Amino acid sequence: MCIRHINTSEEDLIVNDFLDEKRREITDRLKELKPAVEEYHRLEAAASALAGVAGEVAGSVRASATSIVSGRRRPGRPRGSVNRSKAAASTATATAAPAKPARKAGRPKAGRRRAGRRKGSGTRAAEALSFVQGQPGITIPELAAKMGIKQNYLYRVLPGLEQEGKVTKSGRGWHPKA
């Protein structure tokens, strides 16, 4: 049996050739797949846009679009949002479209308020206020059952009404402000 010894410079050359070949294969495959990825993102955006147009049918389109996209969106995230890794991947692959400037996370600057309506100013707040006026001392679980909504929503709405001076809390019950 003959054993051939390879010196280190030959080994380095073989390894470098192998690595160069694999790099070329990966680069070629990436170039080949890039149009498909871009088309996928365009179709995903179109499905998401159409989901907001057709009402009840849109729910099924939206559900299928979000379930196809690498699982599902995370709990508590709005429709059309993507997870951070997918967002990073799409901005890295999207060279044709200019990237949006990144927003700083956290609270808005001091002195600026978030757009939208005040806490407790919606129709649910008005409905909750009418129930409190009709049945002083009503608790949040009782109120949620009467309104047919979840309790956690009322734990946000009623303190807003309290700050506006429309209701007061006594123990577990809520009373209209006299």
C-alpha positions in Angstrom: 0.0 0.0 0.0 1.4 3.3 -1.0 0.6 6.4 1.1 1.0 9.7 -0.7 1.9 12.6 1.5 0.6 16.0 0.5 2.5 19.0 1.8 0.7 21.9 3.4 0.9 24.2 0.4 -0.9 21.6 -1.8 -3.5 21.1 0.9 -4.1 24.9 1.1 -4.5 25.0 -2.7 -7.0 22.2 -2.6 -9.0 23.8 0.2 -8.9 27.2 -1.5 -10.1 25.7 -4.8 -12.9 23.9 -3.0 -14.0 27.1 -1.2 -13.8 29.2 -4.3 -16.0 26.7 -6.2 -18.6 26.7 -3.4 -18.6 30.5 -3.3 -19.3 30.6 -7.0 -22.1 28.0 -6.7 -23.7 30.0 -3.9 -23.4 33.3 -5.8 -24.8 31.8 -9.0 -27.8 30.3 -7.1 -28.5 33.6 -5.3 -28.6 35.4 -8.6 -30.9 32.7 -9.9 -33.3 32.9 -7.0 -33.4 36.7 -6.6 -36.2 37.4 -9.1 -38.4 34.7 -7.5 -37.9 36.3 -4.1 -38.7 39.8 -5.4 -41.9 38.4 -7.1 -42.9 36.7 -3.8 -42.6 40.0 -1.9 -44.6 41.8 -4.6 -47.4 39.1 -4.5 -47.4 39.2 -0.7 -47.9 42.9 -0.7 -50.6 42.7 -3.3 -52.5 40.0 -1.3 -52.2 42.2 1.8 -53.5 45.2 -0.1 -56.4 43.2 -1.5 -57.3 41.9 1.9 -58.3 45.3 3.0 -60.7 45.9 0.1 -63.1 42.9 -0.1 -64.4 42.7 3.5 -65.3 39.2 4.6 -63.5 37.5 1.7 -60.5 39.5 2.6 -60.2 37.8 5.9 -59.6 34.5 4.2 -57.1 36.0 1.8 -55.3 37.7 4.7 -55.2 34.6 6.8 -53.8 32.5 3.9 -51.3 35.2 3.1 -50.0 35.5 6.6 -50.0 31.7 7.2 -48.0 31.1 4.1 -45.4 33.6 5.0 -43.0 31.7 7.2 -45.6 30.8 9.8 -47.8 33.5 11.3 -47.3 37.0 12.4 -46.6 37.3 16.1 -49.3 38.0 18.6 -50.1 41.6 19.2 -48.7 42.7 15.8 -50.9 44.6 13.3 -51.9 43.1 10.0 -49.3 43.6 7.3 -46.5 43.8 9.8 -43.5 41.5 9.5 -41.1 40.1 12.0 -37.7 41.8 12.3 -35.7 39.0 10.5 -38.0 39.0 7.5 -37.9 42.8 7.4 -34.1 42.8 7.4 -34.0 40.1 4.7 -36.4 42.0 2.5 -34.5 45.3 2.8 -31.2 43.4 2.1 -32.6 41.8 -1.1 -34.6 44.8 -2.3 -32.1 46.8 -4.3 -34.6 48.3 -6.8 -36.8 50.1 -4.2 -35.2 52.7 -2.0 -35.2 51.8 1.6 -37.3 53.8 4.1 -35.3 55.5 6.9 -35.4 53.5 10.1 -37.6 54.8 12.9 -36.3 55.0 16.4 -38.3 52.7 18.7 -39.7 54.1 22.0 -41.6 57.1 23.0 -42.2 60.1 20.9 -40.2 63.3 21.6 -41.2 65.3 24.5 -43.9 67.8 23.7 -45.3 65.8 20.8 -48.4 63.7 21.2 -49.3 60.6 19.3 -52.0 61.2 16.7 -55.4 59.7 17.4 -58.3 60.2 19.8 -58.1 60.6 23.5 -58.4 57.7 25.9 -62.0 57.1 26.7 -63.5 59.2 23.9 -64.8 56.4 21.7 -68.2 54.9 21.3 -67.3 52.1 23.7 -66.5 54.6 26.4 -69.8 56.3 25.9 -71.6 52.9 26.1 -69.7 52.0 29.2 -70.5 55.4 30.7 -74.2 54.9 30.1 -74.1 51.4 31.8 -72.3 52.9 34.8 -75.0 55.7 35.0 -77.7 53.1 34.7 -76.3 50.8 37.4 -74.0 52.6 39.8 -71.4 50.3 41.5 -71.2 48.0 38.5 -67.9 46.1 38.3 -65.7 45.6 35.2 -66.6 41.9 34.8 -70.3 42.7 34.9 -69.9 45.6 32.5 -67.9 43.5 30.1 -70.6 40.8 30.1 -73.3 43.4 29.4 -71.4 45.0 26.6 -70.2 41.7 25.1 -66.6 42.6 25.1 -63.4 41.5 27.0 -62.6 42.9 30.4 -59.1 44.1 29.5 -60.5 46.7 27.2 -62.5 48.2 30.0 -59.5 48.3 32.3 -58.1 50.8 29.8 -61.3 52.8 29.1 -62.7 53.3 32.6 -59.5 54.9 34.0 -59.6 57.3 31.0 -63.2 58.2 31.9 -62.1 58.6 35.5 -59.4 61.1 34.5 -62.0 63.1 32.5 -64.1 63.3 35.7 -67.0 61.3 34.4 -66.8 58.3 36.7 -65.2 57.4 40.0 -64.1 54.0 41.4 -65.2 52.9 44.8 -63.9 49.5 45.8 -64.4 47.3 42.7 -67.4 49.2 41.5 -67.7 52.2 39.2 -70.0 55.1 39.9 -71.0 58.2 37.8 -69.5 61.4 39.0 -72.1 63.6 40.7 
